[in-house]
């Protein structure tokens, strides 16, 4: 009986270790997905920053920056995800960024939803949008992420034994649930806040569609309807973020599903890049061959013009006075 019980315990411990041990294939998939999202986000933000024809708001740039922050934080341990434990400083620094990234991503969703709300309300009232809220929109994600980083830093320095690479080997974390609980509370609170803002914005847009229909036309310099829908979809991204985060908390590092959930979370930067990068003004910048072809085909051909005939005698005084009068009717 003792031998059988010992054998059962050994098998159980080996299966638990195998479930929570690093999987090189899943680690590679995790890194590739995160790197793909990072490259796409960098391409989108550089296009919007460098191309004069692409106009974006500060809140839009904050969204891309926050997800670049998130993807970069998960790649800091690349090359040290298996083998000996990484240095304490690197592991603590990555833990600070990883716990701050979800809070920052959720806050930029709120900021973006608020910007959309103020723009739609101003367009419905046909008045200029107030600029008093812009400082709040710009600073909220960075203040929140800084406070989370500070909280993680204090905990990590006071209890260095809890800072280590997780069992699946993909990134560093804390073995205590305190940072995850604090970040989760922030994200849940933000998600609860963003849903009413998006709902009110959609209601205002539908109610004032007769007024906004012309204001939203691209030729009038407004926000196209498809972009409003696209932005509204993005503002709802905290819902899958919180859902996946809550599910991931149920799967501890020893669970065989922990690595799969981590790879699923890694696809969120790609989703953001596709939502914000698949727009025609950005596509036109990337399609340089069509732009050059159009420039060549539309180049006007200069034809020699005949010289005007010489005036044999001076114009009458009445015609001179008519020519010198200002033309008020011309635009």
DOZA-263509 format. One record per residue: residue number from 1; residue in three letters; y negated, z negated, x of N, C-alpha, C, O in turn. Coordinates in steps of 0.1 Angstrom, whole numbers, plus 5000, padded with zeros to 4 digits. Example, Ala and Ser with C-alpha at 12.3 -4.5 7.8 and 13.67 -1.06 7.14 Angstrom:
<recs>
1  ALA  5057  4922  5132  5045  4922  5123  5033  4922  5132  5033  4915  5142
2  SER  5022  4929  5128  5011  4929  5137  5000  4921  5129  4989  4920  5134
</recs>
This chain:
<recs>
1  UNK  5012  5000  5008  5000  5000  5000  4988  5000  5009  4978  5007  5006
2  UNK  4988  4992  5019  4976  4991  5028  4974  5004  5035  4963  5009  5036
3  UNK  4985  5011  5039  4984  5024  5046  4979  5034  5036  4970  5042  5040
4  UNK  4983  5034  5023  4978  5043  5014  4964  5041  5011  4956  5051  5009
5  UNK  4960  5029  5009  4945  5026  5007  4937  5030  5018  4926  5035  5016
6  UNK  4941  5028  5031  4933  5032  5042  4932  5047  5043  4922  5052  5046
7  UNK  4943  5054  5040  4943  5068  5040  4933  5074  5029  4926  5083  5032
8  UNK  4933  5068  5018  4924  5072  5007  4910  5070  5011  4901  5078  5009
9  UNK  4907  5058  5018  4893  5056  5022  4889  5066  5033  4878  5070  5033
10  UNK  4898  5069  5042  4895  5078  5052  4892  5092  5046  4882  5099  5050
11  UNK  4900  5096  5037  4897  5109  5031  4884  5109  5023  4877  5119  5023
12  UNK  4881  5098  5016  4868  5098  5009  4856  5098  5018  4847  5105  5015
13  UNK  4858  5091  5029  4846  5091  5039  4845  5104  5045  4834  5109  5048
14  UNK  4856  5111  5049  4855  5124  5055  4849  5134  5045  4841  5143  5049
15  UNK  4853  5134  5032  4847  5143  5023  4832  5140  5021  4824  5150  5019
16  UNK  4828  5128  5021  4814  5125  5020  4806  5130  5032  4795  5135  5030
17  UNK  4812  5128  5044  4805  5133  5056  4804  5148  5055  4794  5154  5060
18  UNK  4815  5155  5051  4815  5169  5050  4805  5174  5040  4798  5185  5043
19  UNK  4803  5167  5029  4793  5171  5019  4779  5170  5024  4771  5178  5021
20  UNK  4776  5159  5032  4763  5157  5037  4760  5162  5051  4749  5160  5056
21  UNK  4770  5169  5057  4768  5174  5071  4760  5187  5070  4760  5194  5060
22  UNK  4753  5190  5081  4745  5202  5082  4754  5215  5080  4764  5216  5087
23  UNK  4749  5224  5072  4756  5237  5070  4748  5247  5077  4737  5251  5072
24  UNK  4752  5253  5088  4744  5263  5096  4740  5275  5087  4728  5280  5088
25  UNK  4748  5280  5078  4745  5291  5070  4734  5287  5060  4724  5295  5058
26  UNK  4734  5276  5054  4724  5272  5044  4711  5268  5052  4700  5271  5047
27  UNK  4712  5263  5064  4700  5260  5072  4693  5273  5075  4681  5274  5075
28  UNK  4701  5283  5079  4695  5296  5082  4689  5303  5070  4678  5308  5070
29  UNK  4695  5301  5058  4689  5307  5046  4677  5299  5042  4667  5305  5038
30  UNK  4676  5286  5044  4664  5278  5042  4653  5283  5050  4642  5285  5046
31  UNK  4655  5285  5063  4645  5289  5072  4640  5303  5069  4628  5306  5070
32  UNK  4649  5312  5066  4645  5326  5063  4637  5326  5050  4627  5334  5050
33  UNK  4641  5319  5040  4633  5319  5027  4619  5313  5030  4609  5318  5025
34  UNK  4618  5302  5037  4605  5296  5040  4597  5305  5048  4585  5307  5046
35  UNK  4603  5312  5058  4595  5321  5067  4590  5333  5059  4579  5338  5061
36  UNK  4599  5338  5050  4595  5349  5041  4583  5346  5033  4573  5353  5032
37  UNK  4583  5334  5027  4572  5330  5019  4559  5328  5027  4548  5331  5022
38  UNK  4561  5323  5039  4549  5321  5048  4543  5334  5052  4530  5335  5052
39  UNK  4551  5344  5055  4546  5357  5059  4539  5364  5048  4528  5369  5049
40  UNK  4545  5363  5036  4538  5369  5024  4525  5363  5021  4515  5369  5017
41  UNK  4525  5350  5021  4512  5342  5019  4501  5346  5029  4490  5347  5025
42  UNK  4505  5347  5041  4495  5350  5052  4490  5364  5050  4478  5367  5051
43  UNK  4499  5373  5046  4495  5387  5043  4485  5388  5031  4475  5395  5032
44  UNK  4488  5380  5021  4479  5380  5009  4465  5374  5012  4455  5380  5009
45  UNK  4465  5362  5019  4452  5356  5022  4444  5364  5032  4432  5364  5031
46  UNK  4450  5370  5042  4443  5378  5052  4437  5390  5045  4426  5394  5049
47  UNK  4444  5396  5036  4439  5408  5029  4427  5404  5021  4417  5411  5021
48  UNK  4428  5393  5013  4416  5389  5005  4404  5384  5014  4393  5386  5010
49  UNK  4407  5379  5026  4396  5375  5034  4389  5386  5042  4377  5386  5043
50  UNK  4397  5396  5046  4392  5406  5055  4387  5419  5047  4378  5426  5052
51  UNK  4393  5421  5035  4390  5433  5028  4377  5431  5019  4377  5422  5011
52  UNK  4367  5439  5021  4354  5437  5013  4357  5440  4998  4349  5435  4990
53  UNK  4366  5448  4995  4368  5452  4981  4376  5441  4973  4376  5442  4961
54  UNK  4382  5431  4980  4389  5421  4973  4380  5408  4972  4377  5402  4982
55  UNK  4377  5405  4960  4369  5393  4957  4377  5382  4951  4383  5384  4940
56  UNK  4377  5370  4957  4384  5359  4952  4376  5346  4953  4367  5345  4961
57  UNK  4379  5337  4944  4372  5324  4944  4377  5314  4954  4387  5316  4960
58  UNK  4370  5303  4955  4374  5293  4965  4387  5286  4960  4396  5283  4968
59  UNK  4388  5284  4947  4401  5278  4942  4413  5287  4944  4424  5282  4947
60  UNK  4411  5300  4944  4422  5310  4947  4426  5308  4961  4438  5307  4964
61  UNK  4417  5307  4970  4420  5305  4984  4427  5292  4987  4436  5291  4995
62  UNK  4423  5281  4979  4429  5268  4981  4444  5269  4977  4452  5262  4983
63  UNK  4447  5277  4966  4461  5278  4962  4469  5284  4973  4480  5279  4976
64  UNK  4465  5295  4979  4472  5301  4990  4473  5292  5002  4484  5291  5008
65  UNK  4462  5285  5005  4463  5276  5017  4473  5265  5015  4480  5261  5024
66  UNK  4473  5259  5003  4482  5248  5000  4497  5252  5002  4505  5244  5007
67  UNK  4500  5264  4997  4514  5269  4999  4517  5273  5013  4529  5272  5017
68  UNK  4507  5278  5020  4509  5280  5035  4512  5267  5042  4521  5265  5050
69  UNK  4505  5256  5037  4507  5243  5042  4521  5238  5040  4527  5232  5048
70  UNK  4526  5241  5028  4539  5236  5024  4550  5244  5032  4559  5237  5037
71  UNK  4549  5257  5032  4559  5265  5040  4559  5261  5054  4570  5260  5061
72  UNK  4547  5259  5060  4547  5256  5075  4553  5242  5078  4559  5241  5088
73  UNK  4551  5233  5069  4556  5219  5071  4571  5219  5072  4576  5211  5080
74  UNK  4578  5227  5064  4592  5227  5064  4598  5235  5076  4610  5233  5079
75  UNK  4590  5242  5083  4594  5250  5094  4592  5243  5108  4596  5248  5118
76  UNK  4586  5231  5107  4583  5224  5120  4595  5220  5127  4595  5219  5140
77  UNK  4606  5218  5120  4618  5213  5127  4628  5224  5130  4639  5222  5135
78  UNK  4623  5237  5129  4632  5248  5132  4636  5248  5147  4627  5247  5155
79  UNK  4649  5249  5149  4654  5248  5163  4659  5235  5166  4666  5233  5176
80  UNK  4656  5224  5158  4660  5211  5161  4667  5205  5148  4668  5193  5146
81  UNK  4672  5214  5140  4679  5210  5127  4693  5206  5129  4699  5200  5120
82  UNK  4699  5208  5140  4712  5204  5144  4712  5198  5158  4702  5201  5166
83  UNK  4722  5191  5162  4723  5185  5175  4716  5172  5176  4716  5164  5166
84  UNK  4710  5169  5187  4704  5156  5189  4692  5154  5179  4686  5163  5174
85  UNK  4689  5141  5177  4678  5138  5168  4665  5143  5174  4663  5142  5186
86  UNK  4656  5148  5166  4643  5152  5171  4634  5141  5175  4637  5129  5172
87  UNK  4623  5143  5183  4615  5132  5187  4608  5125  5175  4607  5131  5164
88  UNK  4606  5112  5177  4600  5104  5166  4587  5110  5161  4584  5110  5149
89  UNK  4578  5114  5170  4565  5119  5166  4566  5131  5158  4559  5132  5148
90  UNK  4574  5141  5162  4576  5153  5154  4582  5150  5140  4577  5156  5130
91  UNK  4592  5141  5140  4598  5138  5127  4588  5131  5118  4588  5134  5106
92  UNK  4580  5122  5123  4570  5115  5115  4559  5125  5110  4555  5124  5098
93  UNK  4555  5133  5119  4545  5143  5115  4550  5152  5104  4542  5155  5094
94  UNK  4562  5157  5105  4567  5166  5095  4569  5158  5082  4567  5164  5071
95  UNK  4573  5146  5082  4575  5138  5070  4561  5136  5063  4561  5137  5051
96  UNK  4551  5134  5071  4537  5133  5065  4534  5145  5057  4529  5145  5046
97  UNK  4536  5157  5063  4532  5169  5057  4541  5172  5045  4537  5177  5035
98  UNK  4554  5169  5046  4564  5173  5035  4561  5164  5023  4561  5169  5012
99  UNK  4558  5152  5025  4555  5143  5013  4541  5146  5007  4539  5144  4995
100  UNK  4532  5152  5015  4518  5155  5010  4518  5169  5004  4510  5171  4995
101  UNK  4527  5178  5007  4527  5191  5002  4528  5192  4987  4520  5199  4981
102  UNK  4538  5185  4981  4539  5187  4966  4527  5181  4959  4523  5187  4949
103  UNK  4521  5171  4964  4508  5166  4958  4497  5175  4959  4489  5177  4950
104  UNK  4496  5182  4971  4486  5192  4973  4488  5204  4964  4478  5209  4958
105  UNK  4500  5208  4963  4503  5220  4955  4500  5217  4940  4495  5226  4933
106  UNK  4503  5205  4935  4500  5202  4921  4485  5201  4919  4480  5205  4908
107  UNK  4478  5196  4929  4463  5194  4927  4456  5208  4927  4446  5209  4920
108  UNK  4461  5217  4935  4454  5230  4934  4457  5237  4921  4449  5245  4916
109  UNK  4468  5234  4915  4471  5239  4901  4461  5234  4891  4455  5241  4883
110  UNK  4458  5221  4892  4447  5215  4884  4434  5221  4887  4426  5225  4877
111  UNK  4430  5223  4899  4417  5229  4903  4416  5243  4898  4406  5247  4893
112  UNK  4427  5250  4899  4427  5264  4895  4426  5265  4879  4419  5274  4874
113  UNK  4433  5256  4873  4432  5256  4858  4418  5252  4853  4413  5257  4844
114  UNK  4412  5242  4860  4398  5239  4857  4388  5250  4859  4379  5252  4851
115  UNK  4390  5257  4870  4381  5269  4873  4383  5279  4862  4373  5285  4857
116  UNK  4395  5282  4858  4397  5291  4847  4391  5287  4834  4386  5294  4826
117  UNK  4392  5274  4831  4387  5268  4819  4371  5269  4819  4366  5274  4809
118  UNK  4365  5266  4830  4350  5267  4830  4346  5282  4830  4335  5285  4823
119  UNK  4353  5291  4836  4349  5305  4835  4351  5310  4821  4342  5318  4816
120  UNK  4361  5307  4814  4364  5312  4801  4353  5306  4791  4348  5313  4783
121  UNK  4351  5293  4793  4341  5287  4784  4327  5293  4786  4319  5295  4776
122  UNK  4323  5295  4799  4310  5301  4801  4310  5315  4796  4299  5320  4791
123  UNK  4321  5323  4797  4321  5337  4792  4320  5337  4777  4314  5346  4771
124  UNK  4326  5327  4771  4326  5327  4756  4312  5323  4751  4307  5328  4741
125  UNK  4305  5314  4758  4291  5311  4755  4281  5320  4760  4269  5319  4757
126  UNK  4286  5330  4768  4277  5340  4775  4265  5333  4782  4254  5337  4781
127  UNK  4269  5323  4790  4260  5315  4798  4266  5315  4812  4278  5315  4814
128  UNK  4258  5313  4823  4263  5312  4836  4272  5299  4838  4268  5289  4832
129  UNK  4282  5301  4845  4291  5289  4847  4284  5279  4856  4277  5282  4866
130  UNK  4286  5266  4853  4280  5255  4861  4287  5254  4874  4299  5256  4875
131  UNK  4280  5251  4884  4285  5249  4898  4287  5235  4902  4291  5232  4913
132  UNK  4285  5226  4893  4286  5211  4896  4301  5208  4898  4304  5198  4906
133  UNK  4310  5215  4892  4324  5211  4893  4331  5218  4905  4342  5215  4908
134  UNK  4324  5226  4912  4330  5233  4924  4334  5224  4935  4344  5226  4941
135  UNK  4325  5214  4938  4328  5205  4948  4341  5197  4945  4349  5194  4954
136  UNK  4343  5193  4933  4355  5186  4929  4367  5195  4930  4378  5190  4935
137  UNK  4366  5208  4926  4377  5217  4927  4381  5219  4942  4393  5220  4945
138  UNK  4372  5220  4950  4375  5223  4964  4381  5211  4971  4390  5212  4979
139  UNK  4375  5199  4969  4379  5187  4976  4391  5180  4971  4398  5173  4979
140  UNK  4394  5181  4958  4405  5173  4953  4419  5175  4960  4425  5165  4963
141  UNK  4424  5187  4962  4437  5189  4969  4437  5183  4983  4447  5177  4987
142  UNK  4426  5184  4991  4426  5179  5004  4424  5164  5005  4431  5158  5014
143  UNK  4417  5158  4996  4416  5143  4996  4429  5137  4992  4434  5127  4998
144  UNK  4436  5143  4982  4449  5138  4978  4459  5139  4989  4467  5129  4991
145  UNK  4460  5151  4995  4470  5152  5006  4467  5143  5018  4476  5138  5024
146  UNK  4454  5141  5021  4450  5132  5032  4455  5118  5029  4460  5111  5038
147  UNK  4453  5113  5016  4457  5100  5013  4472  5098  5013  4477  5088  5018
148  UNK  4480  5108  5009  4494  5108  5010  4499  5107  5025  4508  5100  5028
149  UNK  4493  5116  5033  4496  5115  5047  4493  5102  5054  4501  5097  5062
150  UNK  4482  5096  5050  4479  5083  5055  4489  5072  5051  4493  5063  5059
151  UNK  4493  5073  5038  4503  5063  5033  4516  5065  5041  4522  5055  5044
152  UNK  4521  5077  5043  4533  5080  5050  4532  5075  5064  4541  5070  5070
153  UNK  4520  5078  5071  4518  5074  5084  4519  5058  5086  4526  5054  5095
154  UNK  4513  5051  5077  4514  5036  5078  4528  5031  5076  4532  5023  5084
155  UNK  4535  5037  5066  4549  5033  5064  4558  5036  5076  4566  5028  5081
156  UNK  4556  5048  5082  4564  5053  5093  4562  5045  5106  4571  5042  5113
157  UNK  4549  5041  5108  4546  5033  5120  4551  5019  5119  4555  5013  5129
158  UNK  4551  5014  5107  4555  5000  5105  4570  4999  5104  4576  4988  5108
159  UNK  4577  5010  5100  4592  5009  5099  4597  5022  5105  4601  5032  5098
160  UNK  4598  5023  5118  4602  5035  5125  4617  5038  5123  4621  5050  5125
161  UNK  4625  5028  5119  4639  5031  5117  4642  5039  5105  4653  5045  5104
162  UNK  4632  5041  5096  4635  5048  5084  4631  5063  5085  4634  5071  5076
163  UNK  4625  5067  5096  4621  5081  5099  4632  5088  5106  4635  5084  5118
164  UNK  4638  5097  5100  4649  5104  5107  4652  5118  5099  4647  5120  5088
165  UNK  4659  5126  5106  4663  5139  5100  4673  5136  5089  4682  5128  5090
166  UNK  4672  5144  5078  4681  5141  5067  4695  5146  5070  4697  5154  5080
167  UNK  4705  5142  5062  4719  5145  5065  4722  5160  5065  4730  5165  5072
168  UNK  4714  5168  5056  4717  5182  5056  4710  5190  5067  4712  5202  5069
169  UNK  4702  5183  5075  4697  5188  5087  4685  5198  5086  4681  5204  5096
170  UNK  4679  5199  5074  4668  5209  5072  4654  5204  5076  4646  5212  5080
171  UNK  4652  5191  5074  4638  5186  5077  4639  5171  5078  4650  5165  5075
172  UNK  4629  5164  5083  4628  5150  5084  4623  5144  5071  4616  5150  5063
173  UNK  4627  5131  5069  4623  5124  5057  4624  5109  5060  4628  5105  5071
174  UNK  4621  5101  5050  4623  5086  5051  4636  5083  5043  4639  5088  5033
175  UNK  4643  5073  5049  4655  5069  5042  4652  5059  5030  4661  5055  5023
176  UNK  4640  5055  5029  4636  5046  5018  4629  5055  5007  4623  5065  5011
177  UNK  4630  5052  4994  4624  5060  4984  4609  5059  4981  4604  5066  4973
178  UNK  4602  5050  4989  4588  5047  4985  4580  5060  4986  4572  5062  4976
179  UNK  4580  5067  4997  4571  5079  4997  4574  5090  4986  4565  5096  4981
180  UNK  4587  5091  4983  4591  5101  4973  4586  5096  4959  4582  5104  4951
181  UNK  4587  5083  4957  4582  5078  4944  4567  5080  4942  4563  5084  4932
182  UNK  4560  5077  4953  4545  5078  4952  4541  5093  4950  4533  5096  4941
183  UNK  4547  5102  4958  4545  5116  4956  4549  5121  4942  4542  5129  4936
184  UNK  4560  5116  4937  4565  5121  4924  4555  5116  4913  4553  5123  4903
185  UNK  4550  5104  4914  4541  5099  4904  4528  5107  4904  4523  5111  4893
186  UNK  4523  5111  4916  4511  5119  4916  4514  5133  4910  4506  5138  4902
187  UNK  4525  5139  4913  4528  5152  4908  4530  5152  4893  4525  5161  4885
188  UNK  4537  5141  4888  4539  5140  4873  4526  5138  4866  4523  5144  4855
189  UNK  4517  5130  4872  4504  5127  4866  4496  5140  4865  4489  5143  4855
190  UNK  4496  5148  4876  4489  5160  4876  4495  5170  4866  4487  5177  4860
191  UNK  4508  5171  4865  4514  5180  4856  4510  5177  4841  4507  5185  4833
192  UNK  4509  5164  4838  4505  5159  4825  4490  5163  4823  4486  5166  4811
193  UNK  4482  5163  4833  4468  5167  4832  4466  5182  4831  4457  5186  4824
194  UNK  4474  5190  4837  4471  5204  4838  4475  5211  4825  4469  5221  4821
195  UNK  4486  5206  4818  4490  5212  4806  4480  5213  4795  4478  5223  4789
196  UNK  4473  5202  4792  4462  5203  4782  4451  5212  4786  4445  5219  4777
197  UNK  4447  5213  4799  4437  5222  4803  4441  5236  4801  4433  5244  4796
198  UNK  4453  5240  4804  4458  5253  4802  4459  5256  4787  4455  5267  4783
199  UNK  4463  5247  4779  4464  5249  4765  4451  5252  4758  4449  5261  4750
200  UNK  4441  5243  4762  4427  5245  4757  4421  5258  4761  4415  5265  4753
201  UNK  4424  5262  4774  4419  5275  4779  4425  5287  4771  4417  5296  4767
202  UNK  4438  5286  4769  4444  5297  4761  4439  5298  4747  4436  5308  4741
203  UNK  4437  5286  4741  4431  5285  4727  4417  5291  4727  4414  5299  4718
204  UNK  4409  5288  4736  4395  5293  4737  4395  5308  4739  4387  5315  4733
205  UNK  4405  5313  4747  4405  5327  4750  4409  5335  4738  4403  5345  4735
206  UNK  4419  5330  4730  4423  5336  4718  4412  5336  4707  4410  5345  4700
207  UNK  4406  5324  4706  4396  5322  4696  4384  5331  4698  4378  5336  4688
208  UNK  4380  5333  4710  4368  5341  4714  4371  5354  4719  4364  5360  4727
209  UNK  4383  5360  4715  4387  5373  4721  4377  5384  4718  4376  5393  4726
210  UNK  4371  5383  4706  4361  5394  4703  4350  5394  4712  4345  5405  4716
211  UNK  4346  5382  4717  4335  5382  4727  4340  5385  4741  4333  5391  4749
212  UNK  4352  5380  4744  4357  5381  4758  4363  5395  4760  4365  5398  4772
213  UNK  4365  5403  4750  4372  5415  4752  4364  5425  4761  4370  5431  4770
214  UNK  4351  5425  4759  4343  5434  4767  4339  5427  4781  4338  5434  4791
215  UNK  4338  5414  4780  4335  5406  4793  4347  5407  4802  4345  5405  4815
216  UNK  4359  5409  4797  4370  5409  4806  4374  5423  4811  4384  5424  4818
217  UNK  4366  5432  4807  4369  5446  4812  4365  5447  4827  4355  5441  4831
218  UNK  4374  5454  4834  4372  5455  4848  4359  5462  4852  4352  5459  4861
219  UNK  4355  5472  4844  4343  5480  4847  4331  5472  4845  4320  5475  4850
220  UNK  4332  5460  4837  4320  5452  4835  4320  5441  4846  4311  5432  4845
221  UNK  4329  5441  4855  4329  5431  4866  4335  5418  4862  4334  5408  4869
222  UNK  4342  5417  4850  4348  5405  4846  4362  5403  4850  4367  5411  4859
223  UNK  4369  5393  4845  4383  5391  4848  4392  5398  4838  4391  5396  4826
224  UNK  4401  5407  4843  4409  5414  4834  4419  5405  4827  4422  5394  4832
225  UNK  4424  5409  4816  4433  5401  4807  4446  5399  4815  4451  5388  4814
226  UNK  4451  5408  4822  4464  5406  4829  4462  5396  4839  4472  5388  4842
227  UNK  4451  5394  4846  4449  5384  4856  4448  5370  4849  4452  5360  4855
228  UNK  4441  5370  4837  4441  5357  4830  4455  5352  4827  4458  5340  4828
229  UNK  4463  5361  4822  4477  5358  4819  4484  5354  4832  4492  5344  4831
230  UNK  4482  5361  4842  4489  5358  4855  4485  5344  4860  4493  5336  4865
231  UNK  4472  5341  4859  4467  5328  4864  4472  5317  4855  4475  5306  4859
232  UNK  4473  5320  4842  4478  5309  4833  4493  5306  4836  4497  5295  4835
233  UNK  4501  5317  4840  4514  5314  4843  4515  5306  4856  4523  5297  4857
234  UNK  4506  5308  4866  4506  5301  4878  4503  5286  4875  4508  5277  4881
235  UNK  4493  5284  4866  4489  5270  4863  4501  5262  4857  4500  5249  4857
236  UNK  4511  5268  4852  4523  5262  4847  4533  5259  4857  4544  5254  4854
237  UNK  4531  5263  4870  4541  5261  4880  4544  5246  4883  4555  5244  4887
238  UNK  4535  5237  4880  4540  5223  4882  4552  5219  4874  4559  5210  4878
239  UNK  4555  5226  4863  4566  5223  4855  4579  5225  4863  4587  5216  4864
240  UNK  4582  5237  4868  4594  5238  4876  4594  5230  4889  4604  5226  4894
241  UNK  4581  5228  4895  4581  5219  4907  4586  5205  4904  4594  5200  4911
242  UNK  4581  5199  4893  4585  5186  4890  4600  5186  4886  4607  5176  4889
243  UNK  4604  5196  4878  4618  5196  4874  4628  5197  4886  4637  5190  4887
244  UNK  4624  5206  4895  4633  5207  4907  4632  5195  4916  4642  5190  4921
245  UNK  4620  5189  4917  4619  5176  4925  4627  5165  4919  4634  5158  4926
246  UNK  4627  5164  4905  4634  5153  4899  4649  5155  4900  4657  5146  4902
247  UNK  4653  5168  4899  4667  5171  4901  4672  5168  4916  4683  5163  4918
248  UNK  4663  5172  4925  4667  5169  4939  4668  5155  4942  4676  5151  4951
249  UNK  4660  5146  4935  4662  5132  4937  4676  5127  4933  4681  5117  4938
250  UNK  4681  5133  4923  4694  5129  4918  4705  5133  4928  4716  5126  4929
251  UNK  4703  5143  4936  4713  5148  4946  4709  5142  4960  4699  5147  4966
252  UNK  4715  5131  4964  4712  5125  4977  4717  5134  4988  4724  5144  4985
253  UNK  4714  5130  5000  4718  5139  5011  4733  5140  5012  4738  5150  5017
254  UNK  4741  5130  5007  4755  5131  5008  4761  5141  4998  4773  5144  4998
255  UNK  4753  5145  4988  4758  5154  4978  4760  5168  4983  4751  5173  4991
256  UNK  4770  5175  4978  4771  5189  4983  4761  5199  4977  4759  5210  4982
257  UNK  4753  5194  4967  4743  5203  4961  4729  5201  4967  4720  5208  4964
258  UNK  4728  5191  4977  4715  5188  4982  4709  5200  4990  4697  5204  4988
259  UNK  4717  5207  4998  4713  5219  5005  4709  5230  4996  4699  5237  4998
260  UNK  4717  5232  4985  4714  5243  4976  4701  5241  4969  4693  5250  4967
261  UNK  4698  5228  4965  4685  5225  4959  4674  5227  4968  4663  5232  4964
262  UNK  4676  5224  4981  4665  5226  4991  4662  5241  4992  4650  5244  4994
263  UNK  4672  5249  4992  4670  5264  4993  4663  5269  4981  4654  5277  4982
264  UNK  4666  5263  4969  4659  5267  4957  4644  5263  4957  4636  5271  4953
265  UNK  4641  5251  4962  4627  5247  4963  4620  5256  4973  4608  5259  4971
266  UNK  4627  5261  4983  4620  5270  4993  4616  5283  4988  4608  5290  4994
267  UNK  4620  5287  4976  4616  5300  4970  4602  5299  4963  4596  5309  4959
268  UNK  4597  5287  4961  4584  5285  4954  4572  5292  4962  4564  5298  4955
269  UNK  4571  5292  4975  4561  5299  4982  4562  5314  4979  4552  5321  4978
270  UNK  4574  5320  4979  4576  5334  4976  4571  5337  4962  4564  5347  4959
271  UNK  4574  5328  4952  4569  5330  4938  4554  5330  4938  4548  5339  4931
272  UNK  4547  5321  4945  4533  5321  4946  4527  5334  4952  4517  5339  4947
273  UNK  4533  5338  4963  4528  5351  4969  4530  5363  4960  4521  5371  4960
274  UNK  4540  5363  4952  4542  5374  4943  4532  5374  4932  4527  5384  4927
275  UNK  4529  5362  4927  4520  5361  4916  4506  5365  4920  4499  5372  4912
276  UNK  4502  5361  4932  4488  5363  4936  4487  5376  4945  4476  5381  4946
277  UNK  4498  5381  4950  4497  5393  4958  4499  5406  4951  4495  5416  4957
278  UNK  4505  5406  4940  4508  5418  4933  4497  5422  4923  4498  5421  4911
279  UNK  4485  5425  4929  4474  5429  4922  4468  5442  4928  4470  5444  4940
280  UNK  4462  5450  4919  4459  5464  4923  4449  5464  4934  4450  5473  4943
281  UNK  4439  5456  4934  4429  5456  4945  4435  5453  4958  4431  5459  4969
282  UNK  4445  5444  4959  4452  5442  4971  4462  5453  4975  4463  5457  4987
283  UNK  4468  5459  4965  4477  5471  4968  4469  5482  4973  4473  5489  4982
284  UNK  4457  5484  4968  4448  5495  4973  4445  5494  4988  4444  5503  4995
285  UNK  4443  5481  4992  4440  5479  5006  4452  5482  5015  4451  5487  5026
286  UNK  4464  5478  5010  4476  5480  5018  4480  5495  5018  4486  5499  5028
287  UNK  4477  5503  5008  4481  5517  5007  4470  5525  5015  4463  5533  5009
288  UNK  4470  5523  5028  4460  5529  5036  4462  5544  5037  4452  5552  5039
289  UNK  4474  5549  5036  4476  5564  5037  4470  5571  5025  4465  5582  5026
290  UNK  4471  5565  5013  4465  5571  5001  4450  5571  5002  4443  5580  4998
291  UNK  4444  5560  5008  4430  5559  5009  4425  5570  5019  4414  5576  5016
292  UNK  4432  5572  5030  4428  5582  5039  4429  5596  5034  4421  5605  5036
293  UNK  4440  5598  5026  4442  5611  5019  4431  5614  5009  4425  5625  5009
294  UNK  4427  5604  5001  4416  5606  4992  4403  5609  4999  4395  5617  4994
295  UNK  4401  5602  5010  4388  5603  5017  4387  5617  5022  4376  5623  5022
296  UNK  4399  5623  5027  4398  5636  5033  4397  5647  5022  4389  5656  5023
297  UNK  4404  5645  5010  4404  5654  5000  4391  5655  4992  4387  5665  4987
298  UNK  4384  5643  4992  4372  5642  4984  4360  5645  4993  4348  5643  4988
299  UNK  4362  5648  5005  4350  5651  5014  4343  5663  5010  4349  5674  5009
300  UNK  4330  5663  5006  4323  5674  5001  4321  5685  5012  4319  5682  5024
301  UNK  4323  5697  5008  4321  5708  5017  4306  5713  5016  4301  5716  5006
302  UNK  4300  5713  5028  4286  5716  5029  4284  5731  5030  4289  5737  5039
303  UNK  4277  5737  5021  4274  5751  5021  4260  5753  5024  4251  5746  5020
304  UNK  4258  5764  5032  4244  5767  5035  4235  5770  5023  4240  5779  5015
305  UNK  4224  5764  5022  4215  5766  5010  4204  5776  5015  4198  5774  5026
306  UNK  4201  5785  5006  4189  5794  5010  4176  5787  5010  4174  5777  5002
307  UNK  4168  5791  5019  4154  5785  5020  4146  5788  5008  4147  5799  5002
308  UNK  4138  5779  5003  4129  5782  4991  4119  5793  4995  4115  5793  5006
309  UNK  4116  5801  4985  4106  5811  4988  4092  5805  4992  4088  5795  4987
310  UNK  4085  5812  5000  4072  5808  5005  4062  5809  4993  4062  5819  4985
311  UNK  4053  5799  4992  4043  5799  4982  4032  5808  4986  4025  5805  4996
312  UNK  4029  5819  4979  4019  5828  4984  4005  5823  4982  3996  5827  4989
313  UNK  4003  5814  4973  3989  5809  4971  3990  5794  4966  4001  5790  4962
314  UNK  3979  5787  4968  3980  5772  4964  3982  5771  4949  3978  5779  4941
315  UNK  3988  5759  4946  3991  5756  4932  3978  5753  4925  3968  5748  4931
316  UNK  3977  5755  4912  3965  5751  4904  3963  5736  4904  3973  5729  4906
317  UNK  3951  5732  4902  3948  5718  4902  3956  5710  4891  3960  5699  4894
318  UNK  3958  5716  4879  3965  5709  4869  3980  5706  4872  3985  5696  4869
319  UNK  3987  5716  4879  4001  5714  4883  4002  5703  4894  4011  5695  4894
320  UNK  3992  5702  4903  3992  5692  4913  3991  5678  4907  3998  5669  4911
321  UNK  3982  5676  4897  3981  5663  4890  3993  5659  4883  3997  5648  4882
322  UNK  4000  5669  4877  4012  5666  4869  4023  5661  4879  4031  5652  4876
323  UNK  4024  5667  4891  4035  5663  4900  4032  5649  4906  4042  5643  4909
324  UNK  4020  5645  4907  4017  5632  4913  4018  5621  4904  4016  5609  4908
325  UNK  4019  5623  4891  4020  5612  4881  4034  5605  4882  4044  5612  4884
326  UNK  4035  5592  4881  4048  5585  4882  4056  5588  4870  4051  5590  4859
327  UNK  4070  5588  4872  4079  5592  4862  4086  5579  4857  4096  5575  4862
328  UNK  4080  5573  4847  4085  5560  4842  4098  5561  4835  4105  5551  4834
329  UNK  4102  5572  4829  4114  5573  4821  4126  5574  4830  4137  5572  4825
330  UNK  4125  5577  4842  4137  5579  4851  4142  5565  4855  4134  5556  4857
331  UNK  4156  5564  4855  4162  5551  4859  4161  5549  4874  4165  5539  4879
</recs>
